[in-house]
Amino acid sequence: MIFDTNVLIYLSKYILNPEKILIGDTAISVITKIEVLGFVFQNSAEHDLLLNICNELKVISLSDEIAEATINLRRNYRIKLPDAIIYATALVENVPLLTNNIKDFKSLDGKVKLVNPLDL
């Protein structure tokens, strides 16, 4: 399963239970790592927690295949570049996308299963 950026934020704010979320084969796109760790935190403990989570998860780099899938998504749908990269990563990896922003992805091609972490 690929985690959207909001999943990591919810984990850092203890909105989600890590024991329910951090199970099985879980990964993040490199863009998720950039988004979450590029934020300037007022609370260094929250940054450290997110850094530890990112270090524990598999980080999927931007490959040519993911780049091509992202290009196709951007051509065919009105989607922000980070969201397109995250969705394309799940598409290429052929795994579900765990996101609380279902609406951001629902209008896409439907080839990726969308899972809301708050429903787990």
N, CA and C atoms as a LAMMPS dump frame, in Angstrom:
ITEM: TIMESTEP
0
ITEM: NUMBER OF ATOMS
360
ITEM: BOX BOUNDS ff ff ff
-5.0000000000000000e+02 5.0000000000000000e+02
-5.0000000000000000e+02 5.0000000000000000e+02
-5.0000000000000000e+02 5.0000000000000000e+02
ITEM: ATOMS id mol type element x y z
1 1 1 N 0.838 -1.171 0
2 1 2 C 0 0 0
3 1 3 C 0.885 1.237 0
4 2 1 N 0.485 2.245 -0.762
5 2 2 C 1.191 3.523 -0.802
6 2 3 C 0.441 4.511 0.09
7 3 1 N 1.17 5.247 0.908
8 3 2 C 0.569 6.247 1.787
9 3 3 C 0.609 7.614 1.126
10 4 1 N -0.517 8.308 1.149
11 4 2 C -0.546 9.712 0.774
12 4 3 C 0.079 10.51 1.921
13 5 1 N 0.47 11.722 1.645
14 5 2 C 1.124 12.566 2.64
15 5 3 C 0.263 12.761 3.881
16 6 1 N -1.052 12.903 3.701
17 6 2 C -1.92 13.151 4.859
18 6 3 C -1.901 11.996 5.855
19 7 1 N -1.622 10.802 5.399
20 7 2 C -1.558 9.654 6.313
21 7 3 C -0.389 9.832 7.294
22 8 1 N 0.741 10.282 6.795
23 8 2 C 1.889 10.503 7.677
24 8 3 C 1.61 11.629 8.665
25 9 1 N 0.948 12.676 8.192
26 9 2 C 0.605 13.782 9.084
27 9 3 C -0.331 13.304 10.183
28 10 1 N -1.329 12.502 9.823
29 10 2 C -2.252 11.969 10.824
30 10 3 C -1.536 11.067 11.817
31 11 1 N -0.557 10.305 11.348
32 11 2 C 0.224 9.477 12.269
33 11 3 C 1.009 10.354 13.246
34 12 1 N 1.594 11.435 12.739
35 12 2 C 2.41 12.303 13.601
36 12 3 C 1.573 13.058 14.625
37 13 1 N 0.3 13.248 14.326
38 13 2 C -0.594 13.957 15.246
39 13 3 C -1.428 12.974 16.079
40 14 1 N -1.12 11.69 15.952
41 14 2 C -1.785 10.63 16.703
42 14 3 C -3.284 10.555 16.417
43 15 1 N -3.657 10.938 15.205
44 15 2 C -5.046 10.791 14.758
45 15 3 C -5.275 9.35 14.298
46 16 1 N -4.234 8.742 13.765
47 16 2 C -4.285 7.341 13.325
48 16 3 C -3.426 6.484 14.252
49 17 1 N -3.877 5.27 14.447
50 17 2 C -3.148 4.311 15.262
51 17 3 C -2.099 3.617 14.383
52 18 1 N -0.824 3.789 14.681
53 18 2 C 0.21 3.166 13.857
54 18 3 C 0.089 1.644 13.765
55 19 1 N -0.445 1.017 14.813
56 19 2 C -0.587 -0.438 14.799
57 19 3 C -1.596 -0.9 13.759
58 20 1 N -2.529 -0.036 13.373
59 20 2 C -3.505 -0.367 12.336
60 20 3 C -3.018 0.021 10.943
61 21 1 N -2.095 0.966 10.888
62 21 2 C -1.677 1.534 9.609
63 21 3 C -0.343 0.96 9.124
64 22 1 N 0.608 0.85 10.018
65 22 2 C 1.962 0.436 9.63
66 22 3 C 2.102 -1.078 9.678
67 23 1 N 1.313 -1.753 8.847
68 23 2 C 1.352 -3.214 8.784
69 23 3 C 1.516 -3.648 7.331
70 24 1 N 2.099 -4.79 7.148
71 24 2 C 2.263 -5.328 5.808
72 24 3 C 3.251 -4.521 4.981
73 25 1 N 3.132 -4.664 3.681
74 25 2 C 4.006 -3.945 2.759
75 25 3 C 3.48 -2.527 2.573
76 26 1 N 4.125 -1.585 3.221
77 26 2 C 3.725 -0.191 3.123
78 26 3 C 4.886 0.627 2.585
79 27 1 N 4.535 1.656 1.82
80 27 2 C 5.57 2.476 1.198
81 27 3 C 5.036 3.884 0.982
82 28 1 N 5.961 4.772 0.66
83 28 2 C 5.598 6.124 0.274
84 28 3 C 6.339 6.483 -1.001
85 29 1 N 5.762 7.404 -1.735
86 29 2 C 6.443 7.979 -2.885
87 29 3 C 7.51 8.942 -2.37
88 30 1 N 8.537 9.131 -3.14
89 30 2 C 9.565 10.098 -2.77
90 30 3 C 8.95 11.488 -2.606
91 31 1 N 7.896 11.809 -3.357
92 31 2 C 7.252 13.122 -3.228
93 31 3 C 6.595 13.265 -1.861
94 32 1 N 6.073 12.191 -1.301
95 32 2 C 5.496 12.243 0.041
96 32 3 C 6.58 12.567 1.062
97 33 1 N 7.719 11.935 0.917
98 33 2 C 8.834 12.22 1.821
99 33 3 C 9.245 13.683 1.704
100 34 1 N 9.32 14.191 0.489
101 34 2 C 9.69 15.592 0.272
102 34 3 C 8.652 16.528 0.884
103 35 1 N 7.376 16.231 0.644
104 35 2 C 6.317 17.087 1.174
105 35 3 C 6.321 17.126 2.698
106 36 1 N 6.381 15.969 3.311
107 36 2 C 6.22 15.905 4.763
108 36 3 C 7.46 16.407 5.504
109 37 1 N 8.635 16.11 5.004
110 37 2 C 9.846 16.544 5.711
111 37 3 C 10.278 17.947 5.301
112 38 1 N 9.704 18.477 4.222
113 38 2 C 10.016 19.827 3.783
114 38 3 C 9.241 20.895 4.527
115 39 1 N 8.288 20.478 5.341
116 39 2 C 7.485 21.408 6.131
117 39 3 C 8.303 21.886 7.327
118 40 1 N 8.179 23.159 7.671
119 40 2 C 8.878 23.698 8.838
120 40 3 C 7.984 23.507 10.064
121 41 1 N 8.393 22.625 10.932
122 41 2 C 7.615 22.297 12.122
123 41 3 C 7.985 23.2 13.275
124 42 1 N 6.988 23.642 14.018
125 42 2 C 7.244 24.38 15.255
126 42 3 C 7.636 23.407 16.355
127 43 1 N 7.205 22.173 16.208
128 43 2 C 7.464 21.143 17.2
129 43 3 C 8.494 20.171 16.621
130 44 1 N 9.701 20.193 17.147
131 44 2 C 10.761 19.327 16.614
132 44 3 C 10.463 17.844 16.843
133 45 1 N 9.701 17.53 17.881
134 45 2 C 9.354 16.135 18.144
135 45 3 C 8.482 15.575 17.019
136 46 1 N 7.591 16.399 16.481
137 46 2 C 6.744 15.946 15.373
138 46 3 C 7.602 15.689 14.13
139 47 1 N 8.549 16.577 13.858
140 47 2 C 9.463 16.366 12.73
141 47 3 C 10.254 15.08 12.918
142 48 1 N 10.776 14.88 14.123
143 48 2 C 11.575 13.68 14.4
144 48 3 C 10.738 12.413 14.227
145 49 1 N 9.501 12.449 14.666
146 49 2 C 8.608 11.299 14.503
147 49 3 C 8.383 11.011 13.023
148 50 1 N 8.115 12.054 12.24
149 50 2 C 7.906 11.87 10.798
150 50 3 C 9.17 11.361 10.111
151 51 1 N 10.306 11.859 10.524
152 51 2 C 11.578 11.378 9.973
153 51 3 C 11.749 9.895 10.268
154 52 1 N 11.444 9.485 11.491
155 52 2 C 11.536 8.068 11.86
156 52 3 C 10.569 7.216 11.045
157 53 1 N 9.343 7.709 10.848
158 53 2 C 8.367 6.965 10.038
159 53 3 C 8.879 6.827 8.608
160 54 1 N 9.368 7.926 8.035
161 54 2 C 9.89 7.875 6.657
162 54 3 C 11.065 6.906 6.543
163 55 1 N 11.896 6.868 7.564
164 55 2 C 13.05 5.965 7.544
165 55 3 C 12.639 4.501 7.658
166 56 1 N 11.48 4.24 8.248
167 56 2 C 10.994 2.87 8.393
168 56 3 C 10.265 2.365 7.143
169 57 1 N 9.703 3.278 6.37
170 57 2 C 8.928 2.89 5.197
171 57 3 C 9.814 2.778 3.964
172 58 1 N 9.405 1.939 3.053
173 58 2 C 10.067 1.873 1.754
174 58 3 C 9.729 3.164 1.016
175 59 1 N 10.736 3.833 0.465
176 59 2 C 10.524 5.053 -0.309
177 59 3 C 10.742 4.709 -1.778
178 60 1 N 9.695 4.918 -2.567
179 60 2 C 9.758 4.575 -3.985
180 60 3 C 10.189 5.799 -4.777
181 61 1 N 11.308 5.677 -5.436
182 61 2 C 11.866 6.775 -6.227
183 61 3 C 11.062 7.015 -7.489
184 62 1 N 11.309 8.144 -8.094
185 62 2 C 10.642 8.512 -9.337
186 62 3 C 11.35 7.822 -10.501
187 63 1 N 10.727 6.783 -11.027
188 63 2 C 11.273 6.038 -12.166
189 63 3 C 10.711 6.609 -13.463
190 64 1 N 11.265 6.17 -14.59
191 64 2 C 10.728 6.589 -15.888
192 64 3 C 9.275 6.15 -16.045
193 65 1 N 8.951 4.961 -15.556
194 65 2 C 7.58 4.454 -15.669
195 65 3 C 6.601 5.302 -14.842
196 66 1 N 7.011 5.679 -13.644
197 66 2 C 6.169 6.545 -12.81
198 66 3 C 6.058 7.925 -13.452
199 67 1 N 7.151 8.433 -13.999
200 67 2 C 7.12 9.736 -14.674
201 67 3 C 6.15 9.712 -15.851
202 68 1 N 6.176 8.657 -16.661
203 68 2 C 5.262 8.553 -17.812
204 68 3 C 3.809 8.465 -17.353
205 69 1 N 3.547 7.699 -16.298
206 69 2 C 2.186 7.595 -15.768
207 69 3 C 1.728 8.951 -15.234
208 70 1 N 2.632 9.67 -14.595
209 70 2 C 2.317 11.011 -14.087
210 70 3 C 1.987 11.957 -15.235
211 71 1 N 2.759 11.911 -16.279
212 71 2 C 2.514 12.752 -17.463
213 71 3 C 1.135 12.46 -18.035
214 72 1 N 0.793 11.191 -18.155
215 72 2 C -0.526 10.822 -18.69
216 72 3 C -1.653 11.317 -17.793
217 73 1 N -1.471 11.213 -16.503
218 73 2 C -2.493 11.711 -15.575
219 73 3 C -2.653 13.218 -15.702
220 74 1 N -1.542 13.93 -15.794
221 74 2 C -1.602 15.392 -15.895
222 74 3 C -2.225 15.831 -17.218
223 75 1 N -1.996 15.071 -18.266
224 75 2 C -2.594 15.402 -19.569
225 75 3 C -4.099 15.181 -19.582
226 76 1 N -4.543 14.149 -18.891
227 76 2 C -5.942 13.736 -18.984
228 76 3 C -6.838 14.247 -17.858
229 77 1 N -6.248 14.712 -16.765
230 77 2 C -7.039 15.121 -15.609
231 77 3 C -6.45 16.396 -15.013
232 78 1 N -7.271 17.15 -14.379
233 78 2 C -6.802 18.339 -13.657
234 78 3 C -6.376 17.881 -12.259
235 79 1 N -5.113 17.615 -12.113
236 79 2 C -4.582 17.1 -10.852
237 79 3 C -3.243 17.767 -10.568
238 80 1 N -3.032 18.089 -9.307
239 80 2 C -1.778 18.707 -8.893
240 80 3 C -0.633 17.721 -9.092
241 81 1 N 0.53 18.246 -9.391
242 81 2 C 1.696 17.4 -9.665
243 81 3 C 2.021 16.434 -8.522
244 82 1 N 2.084 16.869 -7.255
245 82 2 C 2.387 15.892 -6.19
246 82 3 C 1.356 14.765 -6.117
247 83 1 N 0.08 15.108 -6.245
248 83 2 C -0.964 14.075 -6.213
249 83 3 C -0.827 13.129 -7.399
250 84 1 N -0.493 13.67 -8.557
251 84 2 C -0.312 12.829 -9.743
252 84 3 C 0.85 11.855 -9.551
253 85 1 N 1.929 12.313 -8.954
254 85 2 C 3.085 11.441 -8.712
255 85 3 C 2.728 10.343 -7.716
256 86 1 N 2.037 10.714 -6.643
257 86 2 C 1.65 9.727 -5.625
258 86 3 C 0.712 8.675 -6.226
259 87 1 N -0.287 9.119 -6.979
260 87 2 C -1.23 8.192 -7.614
261 87 3 C -0.496 7.319 -8.631
262 88 1 N 0.359 7.916 -9.446
263 88 2 C 1.113 7.153 -10.448
264 88 3 C 2.011 6.114 -9.794
265 89 1 N 2.556 6.431 -8.632
266 89 2 C 3.389 5.472 -7.902
267 89 3 C 2.56 4.255 -7.509
268 90 1 N 1.369 4.495 -6.971
269 90 2 C 0.485 3.376 -6.617
270 90 3 C 0.074 2.596 -7.854
271 91 1 N -0.19 3.299 -8.946
272 91 2 C -0.587 2.662 -10.204
273 91 3 C 0.518 1.745 -10.725
274 92 1 N 1.721 2.255 -10.795
275 92 2 C 2.852 1.47 -11.315
276 92 3 C 3.187 0.309 -10.387
277 93 1 N 3.101 0.54 -9.094
278 93 2 C 3.399 -0.519 -8.118
279 93 3 C 2.252 -1.519 -7.996
280 94 1 N 1.095 -1.157 -8.559
281 94 2 C -0.105 -2.005 -8.549
282 94 3 C -0.549 -2.333 -7.116
283 95 1 N -0.648 -1.262 -6.313
284 95 2 C -1.07 -1.393 -4.925
285 95 3 C -2.102 -0.309 -4.609
286 96 1 N -2.89 -0.494 -3.543
287 96 2 C -3.853 0.538 -3.139
288 96 3 C -3.163 1.807 -2.648
289 97 1 N -3.923 2.891 -2.679
290 97 2 C -3.462 4.18 -2.165
291 97 3 C -4.254 4.501 -0.906
292 98 1 N -3.555 4.665 0.203
293 98 2 C -4.179 5.025 1.473
294 98 3 C -4.188 6.539 1.583
295 99 1 N -5.377 7.136 1.543
296 99 2 C -5.506 8.589 1.568
297 99 3 C -6.822 9.009 2.199
298 100 1 N -6.778 10.113 2.909
299 100 2 C -8.011 10.691 3.424
300 100 3 C -8.622 11.645 2.394
301 101 1 N -7.891 11.942 1.349
302 101 2 C -8.361 12.847 0.298
303 101 3 C -8.882 12.058 -0.896
304 102 1 N -9.846 11.22 -0.659
305 102 2 C -10.417 10.387 -1.717
306 102 3 C -10.888 11.261 -2.881
307 103 1 N -11.494 12.401 -2.571
308 103 2 C -12.046 13.281 -3.608
309 103 3 C -10.966 13.773 -4.576
310 104 1 N -9.729 13.894 -4.111
311 104 2 C -8.646 14.348 -4.977
312 104 3 C -8.308 13.332 -6.063
313 105 1 N -8.642 12.074 -5.833
314 105 2 C -8.253 11.005 -6.741
315 105 3 C -9.432 10.295 -7.405
316 106 1 N -10.626 10.508 -6.88
317 106 2 C -11.8 9.756 -7.321
318 106 3 C -12.12 9.951 -8.808
319 107 1 N -11.832 11.128 -9.348
320 107 2 C -12.17 11.41 -10.739
321 107 3 C -11.123 10.885 -11.728
322 108 1 N -10.093 10.235 -11.227
323 108 2 C -9.052 9.709 -12.106
324 108 3 C -9.514 8.408 -12.76
325 109 1 N -8.611 7.687 -13.331
326 109 2 C -8.939 6.518 -14.159
327 109 3 C -9.53 5.328 -13.41
328 110 1 N -9.5 5.337 -12.087
329 110 2 C -10.089 4.25 -11.312
330 110 3 C -9.271 2.978 -11.287
331 111 1 N -8.027 3.053 -11.714
332 111 2 C -7.181 1.856 -11.754
333 111 3 C -6.479 1.575 -10.429
334 112 1 N -6.576 2.514 -9.498
335 112 2 C -5.954 2.344 -8.186
336 112 3 C -7.062 2.303 -7.144
337 113 1 N -7.014 1.293 -6.289
338 113 2 C -7.978 1.204 -5.195
339 113 3 C -7.64 2.285 -4.172
340 114 1 N -8.644 3.073 -3.801
341 114 2 C -8.486 4.135 -2.831
342 114 3 C -9.032 3.678 -1.486
343 115 1 N -8.247 3.834 -0.431
344 115 2 C -8.644 3.41 0.908
345 115 3 C -8.511 4.584 1.857
346 116 1 N -9.571 4.885 2.586
347 116 2 C -9.542 5.959 3.568
348 116 3 C -9.017 5.386 4.88
349 117 1 N -7.924 5.94 5.422
350 117 2 C -7.366 5.384 6.657
351 117 3 C -8.289 5.529 7.858
352 118 1 N -9.197 6.496 7.803
353 118 2 C -10.118 6.689 8.922
354 118 3 C -11.194 5.62 8.955
355 119 1 N -11.282 4.821 7.887
356 119 2 C -12.238 3.712 7.829
357 119 3 C -11.645 2.387 8.297
358 120 1 N -10.356 2.392 8.611
359 120 2 C -9.694 1.148 9.032
360 120 3 C -9.924 0.872 10.505
